[in-house]
Amino acid sequence: MAKNQLGTSEETKKRMDAAKAAEGLKKEATGEVIEPIDLTVEVQGEDMTFSVPGSIEDAPADVIFYMEDEKPMKAFRTLLGEDEFRRMRAVGATVRDFTRFIEAWTEETGLGK
């Protein structure tokens, strides 16, 4: 099987990871690092704290694309990140819990104003 110009998908992933790491180091060195915020919301009667972007500008760009495409759950999942999303689902989160999270995040970041 011949490789394409970019190499195998594993090589591409390694390059992308290296580029992300380099970008992170650059931002840290120049003081551009935006710290996430800790947001505590009630999920199934239990307070859970999540580390999330402190503003929409600091969220992954896909969040906006999903919002424009009217795919709120994909936007939410991207905003929260896969690990935090799995943690929330593991305790049996409902749509109400997801909504409560989004309301708290928009209030905390000033988007609801």
C-alpha positions as CSV (number, residue, x, y, z in Angstrom):
1,M,0.0,0.0,0.0
2,A,1.5,3.3,-1.0
3,K,1.7,6.3,1.3
4,N,0.0,9.5,0.2
5,Q,1.8,12.9,0.4
6,L,1.0,13.4,4.0
7,G,2.0,10.0,5.1
8,T,0.0,7.6,7.2
9,S,-2.8,8.7,9.4
10,E,-0.6,7.9,12.4
11,E,2.2,10.1,11.1
12,T,-0.3,12.9,10.5
13,K,-1.7,12.6,14.0
14,K,1.9,12.8,15.4
15,R,2.6,15.9,13.4
16,M,-0.7,17.5,14.5
17,D,0.0,16.7,18.1
18,A,3.5,18.1,17.8
19,A,2.2,21.3,16.2
20,K,-0.4,21.7,19.0
21,A,2.3,21.2,21.6
22,A,4.5,23.8,19.9
23,E,1.7,26.3,19.7
24,G,0.9,25.7,23.4
25,L,4.6,26.4,24.3
26,K,4.6,29.5,22.2
27,K,1.5,30.9,23.9
28,E,2.9,30.0,27.3
29,A,6.2,31.8,26.5
30,T,4.4,34.9,25.2
31,G,1.8,35.1,27.9
32,E,-1.0,34.4,25.5
33,V,-2.3,31.4,27.5
34,I,-5.9,31.8,28.5
35,E,-6.6,29.8,31.6
36,P,-9.9,27.8,31.6
37,I,-12.4,28.5,34.3
38,D,-13.8,26.0,36.7
39,L,-17.6,25.8,36.5
40,T,-19.6,23.9,39.1
41,V,-23.1,22.7,38.2
42,E,-25.5,20.2,39.6
43,V,-25.8,16.9,37.6
44,Q,-28.2,14.3,38.9
45,G,-28.2,15.9,42.3
46,E,-24.4,16.0,42.6
47,D,-22.2,19.1,42.3
48,M,-19.7,18.5,39.5
49,T,-16.9,20.9,38.6
50,F,-15.7,21.2,35.0
51,S,-12.8,23.0,33.5
52,V,-14.0,24.9,30.4
53,P,-13.0,27.9,28.2
54,G,-13.5,31.2,30.0
55,S,-15.0,32.8,26.9
56,I,-16.5,31.9,23.5
57,E,-13.4,33.3,21.9
58,D,-11.3,30.7,23.7
59,A,-13.5,27.8,22.8
60,P,-12.6,25.5,19.9
61,A,-13.7,27.0,16.6
62,D,-15.9,23.9,16.0
63,V,-18.2,25.1,18.8
64,I,-19.3,28.1,16.6
65,F,-19.6,26.0,13.5
66,Y,-21.9,23.5,15.3
67,M,-24.0,26.4,16.7
68,E,-24.4,27.9,13.2
69,D,-25.4,24.4,11.9
70,E,-28.0,24.3,14.7
71,K,-26.3,21.3,16.4
72,P,-26.3,22.3,20.0
73,M,-25.3,19.0,21.5
74,K,-22.3,18.7,19.2
75,A,-21.4,22.3,20.2
76,F,-21.8,21.4,23.8
77,R,-19.7,18.2,23.5
78,T,-16.9,20.2,21.8
79,L,-17.0,23.0,24.4
80,L,-16.8,20.5,27.3
81,G,-14.3,18.2,25.7
82,E,-14.5,14.4,25.4
83,D,-13.2,13.5,28.9
84,E,-15.5,15.9,30.7
85,F,-18.4,15.0,28.5
86,R,-17.9,11.3,29.3
87,R,-17.6,12.1,33.0
88,M,-21.0,13.9,32.8
89,R,-22.7,11.1,30.9
90,A,-21.2,8.5,33.3
91,V,-23.4,9.9,36.1
92,G,-26.5,9.7,34.0
93,A,-26.8,13.3,32.9
94,T,-30.1,14.4,31.3
95,V,-30.9,17.1,28.8
96,R,-31.9,19.2,31.8
97,D,-28.4,18.8,33.2
98,F,-26.8,19.8,29.9
99,T,-29.1,22.8,29.7
100,R,-28.2,23.8,33.3
101,F,-24.5,23.6,32.4
102,I,-24.9,25.8,29.3
103,E,-27.0,28.3,31.2
104,A,-24.3,28.5,33.9
105,W,-21.5,28.8,31.4
106,T,-23.2,31.6,29.4
107,E,-23.9,33.5,32.6
108,E,-20.3,33.0,33.8
109,T,-18.8,34.2,30.5
110,G,-21.3,37.0,30.0
111,L,-22.8,35.6,26.8
112,G,-26.3,35.8,28.2
113,K,-26.1,39.6,28.4
